[in-house]
Amino acid sequence: MENNTLFQEDFLEEEDEKFPYKLPKDSDLPPLIREVVTNAPKEFKIPSFIACLAPLCCLATRVRVVYCKDSGKYSALLLQVLIVGEQSSGKSYAKNIEELIIGPTLRARDIEQRREEQKYKELKSTASKNKKLPEEPKTTIRQVPPTTSKTMVVKRADRYALVYGEKLTFWMFSDELSAAIEAGKQGFSNLKTIFRTAYDLGSYYGIDFASDNSYSAMVDIIMCIEFCCTPSALDDYMDKKSIEGGNITRCIVCDLEENLGGEAPIFKPYTPEQMVVINQTLQRMMKDTYNENGGVQPEMVIDMSWLDKDVNAWCRKKGKEAAKAVSTTMDTFRKRSSVSAFRVATLCYYLYNGAPDAEKLCRQIYYFMAEYTFQGLMKHWGVKYDRLLNKRYEDSQPDKPKVNLYDQLPKEFTREQLTEMVKKLDFKTPVRNFTSRWIKNGLLKQSKTNKNLYIKLK
C-alpha cells in the first residue's frame, strides 16, 4: 500500500506553492464525473467536478463510512456546495449537471410520488364529510425546494422511517440562492438549523406542536445541498448567526473565475458512448438504494481506513500552520474541510467500483478537496470569523473596576484639574454633574474667595 501513496508526509511539508495539489487527469476520474469533466471547457473543469459531488452523494444514500476522527461512528456522504459567480458568469452549467444526475433518478421518481399526493388531495377536497376516505398514500419524496417549511421536511423525513424503517438523503437544489433567502425571512421556512444538523448522520431535529392539525416528530434529517448564487447573495445568506453557528464550515465553496470580455463557456455534447456510462452509473446507484420489493437496500459500509494516514497528515500540516499563525479560525476551518474532502474521496472510491489505482487516485482527490475547501472558507469568511472571535473574547472579559474619581483628586483642586482627570479616566459624565453631586452630599465645598477652586470635606 505504501507504494501507492501519492503524497507522502514529507511532501506535505513543502510550502513552495500556494496550491500544491491537483485533481487526477480527466480520463482517470470516476465514471460519470469523468464524462462531465471531459466535456467541460478548461476554465470549468474544476467547477464541473465540484458540481457533480453533492447530487451524486445524495444518490449514494446507503453508503456508510467511518471517518478516522469520529471514534468509530458511521458517517453518510452528506455535502453542501455553493457555486458562486457574478451575474451571467455561467452558473447555469451547474443546473445542467444537476438535471443530468437528478433528473432521471430522484426527480423522475418524485414526480410519480407527488402525483399520488395530488390525487389524494383532490379526492379529499371533493369528498363529502360523511364519505370514508382511503388511506393516505405513503409517499417518500426525496427532493425538497428551499421554500419548504420545517414542518414539511420533518414530515417527509418521518415518512422514510414509517415506510422503510430507514433514513434517506434529501436533495435540495436552487440555481438562485435568493429563493432560500426570501423563504428564510419566514420563521417556518428558515432551514438553517436543519442544514446544520443535516450535515451529520445521527443528529436529530424535532418539532412538537399542541395543535392536532400540525405534524410533530423527532427525526434524523440528512440532506445534500447545492445552491448557485452571486457573492452579494451569499453575504446576505451567511449572516453573523450563520458564521458563528457553523453553517459556513459545512460548505464547499466553488468560485467561478471572472471572464471579462470572454465568450460564454461551451460544453461539448455527450457522445452515445458517454451516455451509456452515465446511465449505467445512475442505474447502479438507484439499485444500490431501492430493492425490487419496494423497500430499500441494506447499508453499504465502505472501508476507507487506508486513507487514515493521509487524513492525519493533512490535518497535522494545517494544524501547524494554524499554530504558527495563532489562528483559531484556521484551526476550525481545517477540521470540517477534511471531513468534506474525506466524503468526496469515499464517493469517488464507491464510483470507481474496484478499478485499478482507485486508492491512489482517491488519495489525490482527498488532498485536492481538503485544500480547495479550506482555501474557499478562508477566502470568504476567514476575516469575518476572526473578527467575531475577537469580539466574543473582548465581550467575555470582566469589566475593569471603576476608579474612584473623588479619591484621585487632591485636597484642593480647580475646575481645570477636575476636567483633566475626567478625560484621563475616560468618564463621559459632564464635569458640573460631579461637583454638584459632591456638594449636595457634603463631600465638597466651593471656595468663597475663588469660585474656580473646590475643597474636599472628607
Beta strands, then each sheet from edge to edge (+ up, - down):
strand 1: 63-66
strand 2: 74-75
strand 3: 80-84
strand 4: 169-174
strand 5: 204-207
strand 6: 217-220
strand 7: 222-229
strand 8: 251-255
strand 9: 300-301
strand 10: 412-414
strand 11: 444-446
strand 12: 453-456
sheet 1: 2+ 1- 9-
sheet 2: 4+ 7+ 3+ 8+
sheet 3: 5+ 6-
sheet 4: 10+ 12- 11+
end
